[in-house]
């Protein structure tokens, strides 16, 4: 086991895409000695199972701002990192979202207006115009269809490893296979992090522990409102190709609020955007994908994509979300302990927002003004009843 350094200016716990983004931003801002701990390998936890969709469409205003900042970073990824070989695997194919008449249509209309007010390119399309972009879909029942041309998808593992490489070049020390086992807290102030390989003295810890954030809560003596939810993802081979030029699609009319995108340039990646299976303990091991679930999602796909009722299941996998009561993250200091900054509860948004989140966490850790105010994402909002409820109901679209 690699021995940790005896001290650090900042310790980041978690080397997923959020932790790696935070580490790079810390180094860029001159944080000094930065150490990143991870129980496994860089980007192999929940980040590795991300569907990788990138969009700025949200009904929670703060998320739109975070996503807009993050999209700019993804779009100029190599330039931002100062590395011509760096890549996030970005595919810029656009994003379509369709709603039936009623509350979801009203929510979509308001969200599109909010995006436009921020200078984001969005369009309202007719069914025929949308079909020209996604010809394999049936869209005649949609009351409103939104289109975000500057959207698409990318690779979360590639993003995390590229950020880690850039952070290493700036002096960040990554310790893979070294789990954090506790905090040293004296007089309500962080004084160090305990690991199986030894203690690291530090006055600042940034937790990017994702589904394992309950460990942080136990160390700090704070009950964190968080559950781990397993979600299933299918890759389907249909009668025609779902090409990489076709947009990501969000179907607000389907029972599972399905999202789809090209996978391998020919297949369809599809999953539900609603609540998943709550796990008793955090676990990234692959879960069961039952044939009943495959049949249920397949029926929803067939209702939207004519001919896909005969689609073959090419592959399937599971990923785990860290979900808060309002399906939005906690960002910033935790109450009662100086030197502790937390980020958890991304509820399926983490990869999309990771460049901006890393910047904000680094700024907070260093006592700098944040590029985006974090008050609405504070831990205290739950006790105060100031929840960030998305207008589409419980689920990762928010």
PyMOL commands that set and color helices and strands:
alter all, ss='L'
color gray80, all
select helices_A, chain A and resi 17-28+46-49+61-75+77-81+103-117+127-133+156-169+210-220+291-304+308-310+350-365+375-377+381-384
alter helices_A, ss='H'
color red, helices_A
select strands_A, chain A and resi 10-13+34-38+53-54+91-92+95-99+123-125+144-148+152-153+173-176+180-186+189-195+198-201+205-207+227-237+248-251+259-263+267-271+277-279+312-323+330-333+340-344
alter strands_A, ss='S'
color yellow, strands_A
deselect
rebuild
show_as cartoon
